[in-house]
Amino acid sequence: MTVTPDLAISFIGLDDARVLSTPNMILCMERVSRNTLFPCLAPGYDSVGTKVNVSHLKAAPIGAKVTFTTEITSFNDKRVEFYVTARTESELVGEGAHERAIIDTVRFAKGLAAKT
């Protein structure tokens, strides 16, 4: 993806200091992990993020192209762990671990409805 102003920090106040924000980097890492896992699941199942332990190592300025990758490192019938990375064309921007829980979507929705 290309870093756009809506994905960049704005609190520094200088346009030339705007870079990919950590929350948006994590969002993309979670999204690529979910999208990698989803086709492997039975119909009616999906996954939700449960743990993130990543480091934001380098700045990716507006206009930079960032590639997000994920690799399954362990799994069982309830949890899947991933190694995730974010890279520009020239350097590693972020890396770490992410965990997702496999859920039955109907059961999950019923559980949420019971809480409200």
C-alpha positions in Angstrom: 0.0 0.0 0.0 1.0 3.6 -0.4 1.3 5.8 2.7 -1.3 8.5 2.2 -2.0 11.5 4.5 -5.0 9.7 6.2 -2.6 6.9 7.3 0.1 9.3 8.6 0.7 10.9 11.9 -0.2 14.6 12.1 0.6 15.7 15.6 4.2 16.9 14.9 2.8 19.7 12.8 5.3 19.6 10.0 4.1 18.3 6.6 7.5 16.9 5.8 7.6 14.9 9.1 4.4 12.9 8.4 5.0 9.2 8.3 2.9 6.0 8.6 1.4 5.9 12.0 2.0 2.9 14.3 -1.8 2.2 14.7 -2.2 2.0 10.9 0.8 -0.2 10.5 -0.6 -2.6 13.1 -4.0 -2.5 11.4 -2.4 -3.5 8.1 -0.5 -6.3 9.8 -3.7 -7.6 11.4 -5.6 -7.3 8.1 -3.0 -9.3 6.0 -3.0 -12.0 8.7 -6.8 -12.2 8.8 -6.9 -12.3 5.0 -4.2 -15.0 4.8 -6.0 -17.2 7.3 -9.6 -16.7 6.2 -9.6 -19.0 3.1 -8.3 -21.8 5.2 -11.3 -21.7 7.6 -14.5 -23.7 7.3 -17.6 -21.8 6.2 -19.1 -19.8 9.1 -15.7 -19.2 10.8 -13.5 -16.2 10.9 -10.8 -14.8 13.2 -10.4 -11.9 15.6 -7.1 -10.4 16.7 -6.2 -11.2 20.3 -2.6 -10.2 20.7 -0.1 -7.9 19.0 3.6 -7.5 19.9 5.3 -5.5 17.1 8.1 -2.9 16.9 7.8 0.1 14.6 11.5 0.3 13.5 11.7 2.9 10.8 9.7 5.8 9.3 7.7 5.3 6.1 7.0 8.8 4.7 3.9 9.8 2.8 4.2 8.4 -0.7 6.3 5.4 0.4 5.1 2.0 -0.8 4.9 -0.5 2.1 4.5 -4.2 1.7 2.9 -6.2 4.6 3.7 -9.9 4.9 2.6 -12.6 7.4 3.8 -16.1 8.1 1.9 -18.6 10.3 4.3 -19.7 13.0 2.0 -21.9 15.0 -1.6 -22.9 15.2 -4.2 -25.2 16.8 -8.0 -25.4 16.5 -8.5 -22.1 18.4 -5.5 -19.9 17.9 -3.1 -19.0 15.1 0.2 -17.1 15.6 1.9 -15.1 12.9 5.2 -13.4 12.2 4.4 -10.1 10.5 6.5 -7.5 8.7 6.1 -4.1 7.1 8.8 -3.2 4.5 9.4 -0.3 2.2 11.3 -0.9 -1.0 14.5 -0.3 0.9 14.1 -1.3 4.5 12.2 -3.1 7.3 9.8 -0.7 8.8 8.2 -3.0 11.4 8.0 -6.6 12.6 6.7 -8.7 15.3 4.1 -11.3 16.4 0.4 -11.3 16.1 -2.2 -13.8 17.4 -5.7 -14.5 16.2 -8.5 -16.5 17.7 -10.7 -18.6 15.4 -14.4 -18.0 16.0 -17.7 -19.4 14.9 -19.3 -16.1 13.7 -22.9 -17.0 14.6 -21.9 -18.0 18.1 -19.7 -15.0 18.5 -22.6 -12.7 17.5 -24.9 -14.4 19.9 -22.4 -13.9 22.7 -22.2 -10.2 21.9 -25.9 -9.8 21.8 -26.2 -11.4 25.2 -23.9 -8.7 26.6 -26.1 -5.8 25.4 
